[in-house]
Amino acid sequence: MPIEPPKQEEPERIEAHIATPGNDPVVAEFHSPYNDDGTIDWSRTENYAAHSPQIQAFIGAHPSTKEYVEQELELYSSVEIWERAFNKTPDKVAVRTKDAAMTYHQLDQQTSAFGGKLQQLHSSQFKAGDRVLLMLPTSIESLVCKLGTQRAGCVPAIPVISQTPQAFKAQLEDCILNTFPKVIVLPDDPELKKVALATIKEMQTAKYEKSRVDAAKEQNFHPKDIQLIFVEMGAQKPSHYKLTQSAVNAVSDIKCHSYKQFINSGAKVTPIPTTIATLDQPSEILFTSGTTGKSGKPVVYTHRNCVTNAHQYAAHMRREYGHVFNKQTPTKVFFGLPTAHAYGNMILTQGAPVLRSEVTILHSPADPAELQATIGSQTYDVLFSVDRQLEGVIQAFGTFFTDTYQGKTVLVVNGGSAAKQSTIESTKEAFGEGCTFISGYGMTELTVLSHLQDPKTGRYNSVYGDHHGVVAGGNTLQNGFDPRTAFVTKVQEGDKVEGIMYVTGNTAKEYLYNPEETAKTFITDIDGRVWVNTGDIVEVHSDQTFDITGRQKEIMIKGGKNYSPPALASAAMGCEFVQSAVFFPIPKDFTNQGGDDHFVMIVIKKPNQDYNFNELCQHMISKGAERAELPQEGLVFVSENPKCIPTTKTAKPQIVLLKNKVMEQIKTNYQGCTNPSHGQILEATEQVTLDLAQQQA
């Protein structure tokens, strides 16, 4: 059924509101948490956003942080994190690219102008608290749009955008149906612009599931009301700045605006009411890793999530790596990944303003020239990356690092997926004795980094006071469980217990408009605390540290990003010779199953049809798959027997079973093998599938 136009209502205007002590339950007068004897009393910190006891103890044990506590921890929204930095360090550089840099003062001016103009767009269909979809690559402009949106009282939704027009079209429609934005911000690129305008026009008459239509009605949303803002990215030529007249005529009912006009307007944002920016109101929407044109599940972060994450991250870094972060000069940070990921979001838009660090970002991480112009142009105090990128960076710049960083201190933080031992060793060798290498564990639902790997033992442990529990025996928990009896509580010295890991603490609460997936992942215990089912199988030790040994969920990892096997298989369907298909992961390193996977594919081809690898890839691209999602030629097993793929009673492929059986077969064929080759994987896959076919015959 199509989405119905909303009823016309009186617009809700944003009015200036100055918070004063006592007129708001959240913004109360801030009192020093210190007693006369210098000890700390946390009951007196009304605005302290639920920080962990571990961080509280750290601040209490370091009286020199008194000013930091009094000046920083009274914040009640993620907007105030930045506004504090705007006022305290206006002349310091906040963010840098290979072509430009922006100070905190400049960022203040541009985000205020963007937010002010956004507020002027308010109509009966667009009001404070509504969503603004930011379909932008990593850039200074994307940061301005995000902060400007939040300062206007709206909620930015931020996916990692697809790189091809086919994938972008599917992703845009998916994001609209998952967030119901009133405004969409896009690059002023001719191809993407054409796709966006056509997609919105099609959606005005398209039919959707009743649940989507009902949710749209609840949000007072209709595609015809969407307004577009086109961003003239710095690297584009002036000829790309304007809409062609034919495009304007074709979509005369879609309102289009220019980003450049917004930030040069001289507008100033009106302070938002505290009823909109309270700790438990939405601050932003990020997405879990998506695939084949989808953006994954939307995860809502509250202001409490963001404020807590920012200060916990900052306090941990100051405590553990004070020699890097407690300097008089700004800490120089390199972040070469999309900032729309939860990982990048924490480093740039939450941690940076609290630590007053200077962050260098990349528009295109795969561009060697951009890498050369950023990572090879200066020395950094901290480099955030993922295993796959680190491998390439070390190969390309290893000599530069050796010559430049000898005798200097540098912190290298790996996230997304666990780093291979070879990557750790080559990184330390390149940077020298002053290099500290750490790996983080986290996921979007946990507001990202919740555990860090001990460089000595290789095991993970909680760093923010977030608690993890392990359920032995492969059982899953239901709402109302008792955490005192559900989890493994004691492990004998020298022993370990395997099970599924759950994490609680500064977690998100749900997937937006997706109650079924929310019920599987976010579990509430008998005390009302929310636990996230990570889907990771771990071995927990007597000191409560853990190793990742497997995954319960049907996901594959490449370059720190999660991919859905069923979604990739779906992209192969419709290919002329494909009857059915399945993808499944095989870890590249059996001893480190939190790292990257080989993507293995089984194709059941139609009788009397010839298999062609290139045709398969082209078909998947036409269905929205990107290059990273395509199969590798040496990892595709082709058969005509559909019984090669194990299925449930409802005909769903048993991906985890297939993965486990192939891994067992590899271990049987090649004893001691932990890093299988393509040939070994394909041989084991053929053996397993033939056995399965015979069992079902």
Secondary structure as GFF3:
##gff-version 3
##sequence-region A 1 697
A	DSSP	three_ten_helix	42	44	.	.	.	ID=ss1
A	DSSP	alpha_helix	53	61	.	.	.	ID=ss2
A	DSSP	three_ten_helix	63	65	.	.	.	ID=ss3
A	DSSP	alpha_helix	66	72	.	.	.	ID=ss4
A	DSSP	alpha_helix	78	88	.	.	.	ID=ss5
A	DSSP	beta_strand	93	96	.	.	.	ID=ss6
A	DSSP	beta_strand	101	103	.	.	.	ID=ss7
A	DSSP	alpha_helix	104	120	.	.	.	ID=ss8
A	DSSP	beta_strand	131	134	.	.	.	ID=ss9
A	DSSP	alpha_helix	140	151	.	.	.	ID=ss10
A	DSSP	beta_strand	155	158	.	.	.	ID=ss11
A	DSSP	alpha_helix	165	179	.	.	.	ID=ss12
A	DSSP	beta_strand	183	187	.	.	.	ID=ss13
A	DSSP	alpha_helix	190	203	.	.	.	ID=ss14
A	DSSP	alpha_helix	210	218	.	.	.	ID=ss15
A	DSSP	three_ten_helix	223	225	.	.	.	ID=ss16
A	DSSP	beta_strand	227	231	.	.	.	ID=ss17
A	DSSP	three_ten_helix	238	240	.	.	.	ID=ss18
A	DSSP	alpha_helix	245	250	.	.	.	ID=ss19
A	DSSP	beta_strand	255	258	.	.	.	ID=ss20
A	DSSP	alpha_helix	259	263	.	.	.	ID=ss21
A	DSSP	beta_strand	282	287	.	.	.	ID=ss22
A	DSSP	beta_strand	298	302	.	.	.	ID=ss23
A	DSSP	alpha_helix	303	320	.	.	.	ID=ss24
A	DSSP	alpha_helix	322	325	.	.	.	ID=ss25
A	DSSP	beta_strand	332	335	.	.	.	ID=ss26
A	DSSP	alpha_helix	342	345	.	.	.	ID=ss27
A	DSSP	pi_helix	346	351	.	.	.	ID=ss28
A	DSSP	alpha_helix	352	355	.	.	.	ID=ss29
A	DSSP	beta_strand	358	361	.	.	.	ID=ss30
A	DSSP	alpha_helix	368	374	.	.	.	ID=ss31
A	DSSP	beta_strand	382	385	.	.	.	ID=ss32
A	DSSP	alpha_helix	387	405	.	.	.	ID=ss33
A	DSSP	beta_strand	410	414	.	.	.	ID=ss34
A	DSSP	alpha_helix	421	431	.	.	.	ID=ss35
A	DSSP	beta_strand	435	443	.	.	.	ID=ss36
A	DSSP	three_ten_helix	444	446	.	.	.	ID=ss37
A	DSSP	beta_strand	448	453	.	.	.	ID=ss38
A	DSSP	beta_strand	460	462	.	.	.	ID=ss39
A	DSSP	beta_strand	467	472	.	.	.	ID=ss40
A	DSSP	alpha_helix	483	486	.	.	.	ID=ss41
A	DSSP	beta_strand	496	504	.	.	.	ID=ss42
A	DSSP	alpha_helix	515	521	.	.	.	ID=ss43
A	DSSP	beta_strand	522	524	.	.	.	ID=ss44
A	DSSP	beta_strand	530	541	.	.	.	ID=ss45
A	DSSP	beta_strand	546	551	.	.	.	ID=ss46
A	DSSP	beta_strand	556	558	.	.	.	ID=ss47
A	DSSP	beta_strand	561	563	.	.	.	ID=ss48
A	DSSP	alpha_helix	565	572	.	.	.	ID=ss49
A	DSSP	beta_strand	578	587	.	.	.	ID=ss50
A	DSSP	beta_strand	597	605	.	.	.	ID=ss51
A	DSSP	alpha_helix	613	622	.	.	.	ID=ss52
A	DSSP	three_ten_helix	627	629	.	.	.	ID=ss53
A	DSSP	three_ten_helix	633	635	.	.	.	ID=ss54
A	DSSP	beta_strand	636	639	.	.	.	ID=ss55
A	DSSP	three_ten_helix	642	644	.	.	.	ID=ss56
A	DSSP	alpha_helix	655	669	.	.	.	ID=ss57
A	DSSP	alpha_helix	678	696	.	.	.	ID=ss58
###
